Amino acid sequence: MTRPTHYLLRMLAFLAAVVALAALLSAELARAFAANPLLNGVILAVLLVGVAWNIRQVLALKPEVEWLEGFRAPRPGAGGANRPAPRLLAPMASMFAARRGERLSLSATAMRSVLDGIASRLDESRELSRYMTGLSIFLGLLGTFWGLILTIGAVADVINSMSVGSGDLNQLFNQLKSGLAQPLTGMGVAFSSSMLGLAGALVLGFLDLTAGQAQSRFYSELEEWLAGVTRLSSGVLGGDGEAGGSVPAYVQALLEQNAENLENLQRIMARGEESRAASSQALHTLTERLSIMAEQMRANQVLMQRMAEAQSGLAPTLARLAEAQTHAQTHGALDDASRAHLRNLEVYMARLVEDLAQGRAQSTAEIRGEIKILARTIAALAEEGPR
């Protein structure tokens, strides 16, 4: 899409030429401005406000163009979510917000409604610029009539003050010359205000024309893009390619509504397929975790069997120790070797009991963790099932 920078540069170049011309004619313009400083100052103020407003109108198109380009071709990492919402395209942005990332399709009625709203907003934004142009012309004409009124009054005063009966031509000529100064001042007011008003209207007219061209170019390119994503129903065009009215409006509205319902159904089915794929993946993950938990339970069972066998293997040793202790109590105290052997057996038994307790605690914790994971997975599948 064309950027409004080209039109802004054109406006700035024109303003630079106007400023350069005013600098060349600065002496004459200063004398013309001094003829009526109050009214001429108002004309210059209107000119400056109009120039600023026209430049603002062109600059206001820049964020709209950037938002539209970001919506048409989103770039990764471009910060589209942080981009401010447009003002001119606010209705279209709210309409397309729910379909971001999907295939965009509009009906002919919706496209025309969007374009009409944007065109009305563009026209409203140019009303102030047109008013400034007309106000500049009006102030110039006001100064003209004001100067003419002063001139007519001054001429009447000059005529009334002339004394023809004296017969002195030199005195009569001096009175006429002194009396014409006031009418000439009135003419200066009239022509200076008219000149400044028309010059300001000329400048504002060119700036308004340039701003209108920028807005028209933006509107045309937006219309071309919307025409590319517009879906035409069978009732919009007749069989010979001309606009036809054979299909009633309510039938066309029903057809468009059915097409939108079919698109919504297609999106719902696509989401259902995605949900089923996610459920299948979750079931596959659950199966893998169940198999891992079964293997761990088998390993724990083998470990428990080995511990039981070890305990059964210790039974004869304990029996012999009991017999030896009985024999020692019967025949006398144990020697040092027997006592050391008994201590080693006690230490070994204590370690064995401790390892057995740790193994049982670890196995119990692992089984509890796997059961929690299994319960969460089943709960998640139960929640996704109704969708």
Rosetta blueprint (number, residue, H / E / L):
1 M L
2 T L
3 R L
4 P L
5 T H
6 H H
7 Y H
8 L H
9 L H
10 R H
11 M H
12 L H
13 A H
14 F H
15 L H
16 A H
17 A H
18 V H
19 V H
20 A H
21 L H
22 A H
23 A H
24 L H
25 L L
26 S H
27 A H
28 E H
29 L H
30 A H
31 R H
32 A H
33 F H
34 A H
35 A H
36 N L
37 P H
38 L H
39 L H
40 N H
41 G H
42 V H
43 I H
44 L H
45 A H
46 V H
47 L H
48 L H
49 V H
50 G H
51 V H
52 A H
53 W H
54 N H
55 I H
56 R H
57 Q H
58 V H
59 L H
60 A L
61 L H
62 K H
63 P H
64 E H
65 V H
66 E H
67 W H
68 L H
69 E H
70 G H
71 F H
72 R H
73 A L
74 P L
75 R L
76 P L
77 G L
78 A L
79 G L
80 G H
81 A H
82 N H
83 R L
84 P L
85 A L
86 P L
87 R L
88 L L
89 L L
90 A H
91 P H
92 M H
93 A H
94 S H
95 M H
96 F H
97 A H
98 A H
99 R H
100 R L
101 G L
102 E L
103 R L
104 L L
105 S L
106 L E
107 S E
108 A H
109 T H
110 A H
111 M H
112 R H
113 S H
114 V H
115 L H
116 D H
117 G H
118 I H
119 A H
120 S H
121 R H
122 L H
123 D H
124 E H
125 S H
126 R H
127 E H
128 L H
129 S H
130 R H
131 Y H
132 M H
133 T H
134 G H
135 L H
136 S H
137 I H
138 F H
139 L H
140 G H
141 L H
142 L H
143 G H
144 T H
145 F H
146 W H
147 G H
148 L H
149 I H
150 L H
151 T H
152 I H
153 G H
154 A H
155 V H
156 A H
157 D H
158 V H
159 I H
160 N H
161 S H
162 M L
163 S L
164 V H
165 G H
166 S H
167 G L
168 D L
169 L H
170 N H
171 Q H
172 L H
173 F H
174 N H
175 Q H
176 L H
177 K H
178 S H
179 G H
180 L L
181 A H
182 Q H
183 P H
184 L H
185 T H
186 G H
187 M H
188 G H
189 V H
190 A H
191 F H
192 S H
193 S H
194 S H
195 M H
196 L H
197 G H
198 L H
199 A H
200 G H
201 A H
202 L H
203 V H
204 L H
205 G H
206 F H
207 L H
208 D H
209 L H
210 T H
211 A H
212 G H
213 Q H
214 A H
215 Q H
216 S H
217 R H
218 F H
219 Y H
220 S H
221 E H
222 L H
223 E H
224 E H
225 W H
226 L H
227 A H
228 G H
229 V L
230 T E
231 R E
232 L L
233 S L
234 S L
235 G L
236 V L
237 L E
238 G L
239 G L
240 D L
241 G L
242 E L
243 A E
244 G L
245 G L
246 S L
247 V L
248 P L
249 A H
250 Y H
251 V H
252 Q H
253 A H
254 L H
255 L H
256 E H
257 Q H
258 N H
259 A H
260 E H
261 N H
262 L H
263 E H
264 N H
265 L H
266 Q H
267 R H
268 I H
269 M H
270 A H
271 R H
272 G H
273 E H
274 E H
275 S H
276 R H
277 A H
278 A H
279 S H
280 S H
281 Q H
282 A H
283 L H
284 H H
285 T H
286 L H
287 T H
288 E H
289 R H
290 L H
291 S H
292 I H
293 M H
294 A H
295 E H
296 Q H
297 M H
298 R H
299 A H
300 N H
301 Q H
302 V H
303 L H
304 M H
305 Q H
306 R H
307 M H
308 A H
309 E H
310 A H
311 Q H
312 S H
313 G H
314 L H
315 A H
316 P H
317 T H
318 L H
319 A H
320 R H
321 L H
322 A H
323 E H
324 A H
325 Q H
326 T H
327 H H
328 A H
329 Q H
330 T H
331 H H
332 G L
333 A L
334 L L
335 D L
336 D H
337 A H
338 S H
339 R H
340 A H
341 H H
342 L H
343 R H
344 N H
345 L H
346 E H
347 V H
348 Y H
349 M H
350 A H
351 R H
352 L H
353 V H
354 E H
355 D H
356 L H
357 A H
358 Q H
359 G H
360 R H
361 A H
362 Q H
363 S H
364 T H
365 A H
366 E H
367 I H
368 R H
369 G H
370 E H
371 I H
372 K H
373 I H
374 L H
375 A H
376 R H
377 T H
378 I H
379 A H
380 A H
381 L H
382 A H
383 E H
384 E H
385 G L
386 P L
387 R L
